[in-house]
Amino acid sequence: MVAKEVNRIRSRLRHAAEQPAELVREYPVSSLLLVFGVGLGIGVLVGQACAGPLLSMAYHEPTTTERLSRQAYDALSSVLPASVAARFHS
Protein backbone atom coordinates (compact mmCIF):
# COMPACT_ATOMS: atom_id res chain seq x y z
CA MET A 1 0.00 0.00 0.00
CA VAL A 2 2.75 2.45 0.95
CA ALA A 3 4.85 1.37 -2.04
CA LYS A 4 1.96 2.08 -4.41
CA GLU A 5 1.49 5.54 -2.90
CA VAL A 6 5.23 6.27 -3.16
CA ASN A 7 5.23 5.17 -6.82
CA ARG A 8 2.19 7.32 -7.54
CA ILE A 9 3.83 10.36 -5.94
CA ARG A 10 7.08 9.74 -7.85
CA SER A 11 5.14 9.48 -11.09
CA ARG A 12 3.34 12.76 -10.43
CA LEU A 13 6.60 14.51 -9.50
CA ARG A 14 8.33 13.18 -12.62
CA HIS A 15 5.45 14.41 -14.78
CA ALA A 16 5.51 17.81 -13.04
CA ALA A 17 9.27 18.08 -13.66
CA GLU A 18 8.94 17.16 -17.36
CA GLN A 19 6.19 19.68 -18.10
CA PRO A 20 8.37 22.85 -17.95
CA ALA A 21 11.03 21.16 -20.07
CA GLU A 22 8.43 20.40 -22.74
CA LEU A 23 7.22 24.00 -22.68
CA VAL A 24 10.77 25.29 -23.10
CA ARG A 25 11.26 22.99 -26.10
CA GLU A 26 7.98 24.17 -27.64
CA TYR A 27 8.49 27.90 -26.97
CA PRO A 28 12.24 28.62 -26.67
CA VAL A 29 12.12 32.36 -27.45
CA SER A 30 9.21 33.03 -25.11
CA SER A 31 10.93 31.03 -22.38
CA LEU A 32 14.15 32.98 -22.86
CA LEU A 33 12.33 36.32 -22.71
CA LEU A 34 10.41 35.26 -19.63
CA VAL A 35 13.57 34.24 -17.79
CA PHE A 36 15.31 37.44 -18.90
CA GLY A 37 12.40 39.56 -17.62
CA VAL A 38 12.28 37.76 -14.28
CA GLY A 39 16.05 38.13 -13.88
CA LEU A 40 15.92 41.80 -14.78
CA GLY A 41 13.10 42.41 -12.31
CA ILE A 42 14.94 40.63 -9.51
CA GLY A 43 18.11 42.54 -10.37
CA VAL A 44 16.31 45.88 -10.19
CA LEU A 45 14.72 44.98 -6.86
CA VAL A 46 18.03 43.83 -5.36
CA GLY A 47 19.79 46.91 -6.74
CA GLN A 48 17.21 49.23 -5.22
CA ALA A 49 17.38 47.39 -1.91
CA CYS A 50 21.17 47.67 -1.82
CA ALA A 51 21.44 51.23 -3.12
CA GLY A 52 18.69 52.74 -0.96
CA PRO A 53 20.65 52.84 2.31
CA LEU A 54 23.80 53.98 0.50
CA LEU A 55 22.05 56.90 -1.18
CA SER A 56 20.51 58.09 2.07
CA MET A 57 23.95 58.15 3.71
CA ALA A 58 25.47 60.26 0.94
CA TYR A 59 25.37 64.02 1.49
CA HIS A 60 25.77 66.28 -1.51
CA GLU A 61 27.83 69.33 -0.67
CA PRO A 62 26.86 72.13 -3.10
CA THR A 63 29.70 73.18 -5.35
CA THR A 64 30.82 76.78 -5.66
CA THR A 65 29.03 77.08 -8.99
CA GLU A 66 25.80 75.73 -7.48
CA ARG A 67 26.01 78.15 -4.55
CA LEU A 68 26.71 81.13 -6.83
CA SER A 69 23.91 80.23 -9.21
CA ARG A 70 21.52 79.88 -6.26
CA GLN A 71 22.56 83.34 -4.97
CA ALA A 72 22.16 84.87 -8.43
CA TYR A 73 18.75 83.26 -8.84
CA ASP A 74 17.59 84.51 -5.45
CA ALA A 75 18.86 88.04 -6.18
CA LEU A 76 17.26 88.19 -9.63
CA SER A 77 13.96 86.63 -8.60
CA SER A 78 13.38 89.41 -6.08
CA VAL A 79 13.77 92.20 -8.68
CA LEU A 80 12.34 90.61 -11.83
CA PRO A 81 8.65 90.77 -12.66
CA ALA A 82 6.73 87.60 -11.87
CA SER A 83 6.16 86.80 -15.56
CA VAL A 84 9.90 86.77 -16.23
CA ALA A 85 10.81 85.02 -12.96
CA ALA A 86 8.36 82.21 -13.78
CA ARG A 87 10.53 81.23 -16.76
CA PHE A 88 13.51 80.46 -14.52
CA HIS A 89 13.83 77.03 -12.94
CA SER A 90 14.26 76.98 -9.20
C-alpha atoms as an extended CHARMM CRD file, in Angstrom:
* protein
*
        90  EXT
         1         1  MET       CA              0.0000000000        0.0000000000        0.0000000000  PROA      1               0.0000000000
         2         2  VAL       CA              2.7500000000        2.4480000000        0.9530000000  PROA      2               0.0000000000
         3         3  ALA       CA              4.8510000000        1.3660000000       -2.0370000000  PROA      3               0.0000000000
         4         4  LYS       CA              1.9640000000        2.0780000000       -4.4110000000  PROA      4               0.0000000000
         5         5  GLU       CA              1.4920000000        5.5360000000       -2.8990000000  PROA      5               0.0000000000
         6         6  VAL       CA              5.2270000000        6.2680000000       -3.1650000000  PROA      6               0.0000000000
         7         7  ASN       CA              5.2320000000        5.1660000000       -6.8190000000  PROA      7               0.0000000000
         8         8  ARG       CA              2.1900000000        7.3200000000       -7.5380000000  PROA      8               0.0000000000
         9         9  ILE       CA              3.8300000000       10.3640000000       -5.9390000000  PROA      9               0.0000000000
        10        10  ARG       CA              7.0800000000        9.7400000000       -7.8520000000  PROA      10              0.0000000000
        11        11  SER       CA              5.1370000000        9.4830000000      -11.0850000000  PROA      11              0.0000000000
        12        12  ARG       CA              3.3380000000       12.7570000000      -10.4260000000  PROA      12              0.0000000000
        13        13  LEU       CA              6.6040000000       14.5100000000       -9.4980000000  PROA      13              0.0000000000
        14        14  ARG       CA              8.3260000000       13.1800000000      -12.6240000000  PROA      14              0.0000000000
        15        15  HSD       CA              5.4550000000       14.4090000000      -14.7760000000  PROA      15              0.0000000000
        16        16  ALA       CA              5.5120000000       17.8090000000      -13.0430000000  PROA      16              0.0000000000
        17        17  ALA       CA              9.2690000000       18.0820000000      -13.6600000000  PROA      17              0.0000000000
        18        18  GLU       CA              8.9430000000       17.1630000000      -17.3550000000  PROA      18              0.0000000000
        19        19  GLN       CA              6.1910000000       19.6790000000      -18.0990000000  PROA      19              0.0000000000
        20        20  PRO       CA              8.3680000000       22.8460000000      -17.9470000000  PROA      20              0.0000000000
        21        21  ALA       CA             11.0340000000       21.1550000000      -20.0660000000  PROA      21              0.0000000000
        22        22  GLU       CA              8.4350000000       20.4040000000      -22.7350000000  PROA      22              0.0000000000
        23        23  LEU       CA              7.2150000000       24.0030000000      -22.6750000000  PROA      23              0.0000000000
        24        24  VAL       CA             10.7690000000       25.2910000000      -23.1000000000  PROA      24              0.0000000000
        25        25  ARG       CA             11.2580000000       22.9880000000      -26.1020000000  PROA      25              0.0000000000
        26        26  GLU       CA              7.9830000000       24.1740000000      -27.6440000000  PROA      26              0.0000000000
        27        27  TYR       CA              8.4880000000       27.8970000000      -26.9660000000  PROA      27              0.0000000000
        28        28  PRO       CA             12.2350000000       28.6180000000      -26.6750000000  PROA      28              0.0000000000
        29        29  VAL       CA             12.1180000000       32.3600000000      -27.4470000000  PROA      29              0.0000000000
        30        30  SER       CA              9.2110000000       33.0250000000      -25.1070000000  PROA      30              0.0000000000
        31        31  SER       CA             10.9280000000       31.0320000000      -22.3830000000  PROA      31              0.0000000000
        32        32  LEU       CA             14.1450000000       32.9840000000      -22.8550000000  PROA      32              0.0000000000
        33        33  LEU       CA             12.3320000000       36.3210000000      -22.7130000000  PROA      33              0.0000000000
        34        34  LEU       CA             10.4110000000       35.2580000000      -19.6280000000  PROA      34              0.0000000000
        35        35  VAL       CA             13.5680000000       34.2380000000      -17.7940000000  PROA      35              0.0000000000
        36        36  PHE       CA             15.3110000000       37.4350000000      -18.8980000000  PROA      36              0.0000000000
        37        37  GLY       CA             12.4020000000       39.5580000000      -17.6190000000  PROA      37              0.0000000000
        38        38  VAL       CA             12.2770000000       37.7600000000      -14.2840000000  PROA      38              0.0000000000
        39        39  GLY       CA             16.0520000000       38.1320000000      -13.8820000000  PROA      39              0.0000000000
        40        40  LEU       CA             15.9150000000       41.8050000000      -14.7840000000  PROA      40              0.0000000000
        41        41  GLY       CA             13.1000000000       42.4080000000      -12.3140000000  PROA      41              0.0000000000
        42        42  ILE       CA             14.9370000000       40.6290000000       -9.5130000000  PROA      42              0.0000000000
        43        43  GLY       CA             18.1080000000       42.5390000000      -10.3730000000  PROA      43              0.0000000000
        44        44  VAL       CA             16.3110000000       45.8760000000      -10.1890000000  PROA      44              0.0000000000
        45        45  LEU       CA             14.7230000000       44.9820000000       -6.8580000000  PROA      45              0.0000000000
        46        46  VAL       CA             18.0260000000       43.8310000000       -5.3630000000  PROA      46              0.0000000000
        47        47  GLY       CA             19.7860000000       46.9060000000       -6.7380000000  PROA      47              0.0000000000
        48        48  GLN       CA             17.2120000000       49.2300000000       -5.2150000000  PROA      48              0.0000000000
        49        49  ALA       CA             17.3770000000       47.3940000000       -1.9090000000  PROA      49              0.0000000000
        50        50  CYS       CA             21.1670000000       47.6730000000       -1.8200000000  PROA      50              0.0000000000
        51        51  ALA       CA             21.4420000000       51.2330000000       -3.1220000000  PROA      51              0.0000000000
        52        52  GLY       CA             18.6910000000       52.7360000000       -0.9570000000  PROA      52              0.0000000000
        53        53  PRO       CA             20.6540000000       52.8400000000        2.3080000000  PROA      53              0.0000000000
        54        54  LEU       CA             23.8030000000       53.9830000000        0.4950000000  PROA      54              0.0000000000
        55        55  LEU       CA             22.0460000000       56.8960000000       -1.1830000000  PROA      55              0.0000000000
        56        56  SER       CA             20.5080000000       58.0900000000        2.0660000000  PROA      56              0.0000000000
        57        57  MET       CA             23.9470000000       58.1460000000        3.7110000000  PROA      57              0.0000000000
        58        58  ALA       CA             25.4730000000       60.2650000000        0.9410000000  PROA      58              0.0000000000
        59        59  TYR       CA             25.3720000000       64.0180000000        1.4860000000  PROA      59              0.0000000000
        60        60  HSD       CA             25.7700000000       66.2760000000       -1.5120000000  PROA      60              0.0000000000
        61        61  GLU       CA             27.8290000000       69.3300000000       -0.6730000000  PROA      61              0.0000000000
        62        62  PRO       CA             26.8590000000       72.1280000000       -3.0970000000  PROA      62              0.0000000000
        63        63  THR       CA             29.7030000000       73.1800000000       -5.3520000000  PROA      63              0.0000000000
        64        64  THR       CA             30.8160000000       76.7830000000       -5.6550000000  PROA      64              0.0000000000
        65        65  THR       CA             29.0320000000       77.0770000000       -8.9850000000  PROA      65              0.0000000000
        66        66  GLU       CA             25.7970000000       75.7310000000       -7.4820000000  PROA      66              0.0000000000
        67        67  ARG       CA             26.0130000000       78.1490000000       -4.5460000000  PROA      67              0.0000000000
        68        68  LEU       CA             26.7090000000       81.1330000000       -6.8270000000  PROA      68              0.0000000000
        69        69  SER       CA             23.9080000000       80.2270000000       -9.2120000000  PROA      69              0.0000000000
        70        70  ARG       CA             21.5170000000       79.8770000000       -6.2560000000  PROA      70              0.0000000000
        71        71  GLN       CA             22.5620000000       83.3360000000       -4.9710000000  PROA      71              0.0000000000
        72        72  ALA       CA             22.1590000000       84.8660000000       -8.4330000000  PROA      72              0.0000000000
        73        73  TYR       CA             18.7490000000       83.2620000000       -8.8380000000  PROA      73              0.0000000000
        74        74  ASP       CA             17.5890000000       84.5090000000       -5.4540000000  PROA      74              0.0000000000
        75        75  ALA       CA             18.8590000000       88.0370000000       -6.1760000000  PROA      75              0.0000000000
        76        76  LEU       CA             17.2590000000       88.1890000000       -9.6260000000  PROA      76              0.0000000000
        77        77  SER       CA             13.9590000000       86.6330000000       -8.6020000000  PROA      77              0.0000000000
        78        78  SER       CA             13.3830000000       89.4130000000       -6.0820000000  PROA      78              0.0000000000
        79        79  VAL       CA             13.7650000000       92.2020000000       -8.6830000000  PROA      79              0.0000000000
        80        80  LEU       CA             12.3430000000       90.6140000000      -11.8340000000  PROA      80              0.0000000000
        81        81  PRO       CA              8.6530000000       90.7710000000      -12.6630000000  PROA      81              0.0000000000
        82        82  ALA       CA              6.7290000000       87.6010000000      -11.8680000000  PROA      82              0.0000000000
        83        83  SER       CA              6.1590000000       86.8040000000      -15.5590000000  PROA      83              0.0000000000
        84        84  VAL       CA              9.9030000000       86.7700000000      -16.2330000000  PROA      84              0.0000000000
        85        85  ALA       CA             10.8110000000       85.0240000000      -12.9620000000  PROA      85              0.0000000000
        86        86  ALA       CA              8.3640000000       82.2140000000      -13.7810000000  PROA      86              0.0000000000
        87        87  ARG       CA             10.5300000000       81.2330000000      -16.7580000000  PROA      87              0.0000000000
        88        88  PHE       CA             13.5140000000       80.4640000000      -14.5170000000  PROA      88              0.0000000000
        89        89  HSD       CA             13.8280000000       77.0350000000      -12.9410000000  PROA      89              0.0000000000
        90        90  SER       CA             14.2630000000       76.9810000000       -9.1980000000  PROA      90              0.0000000000
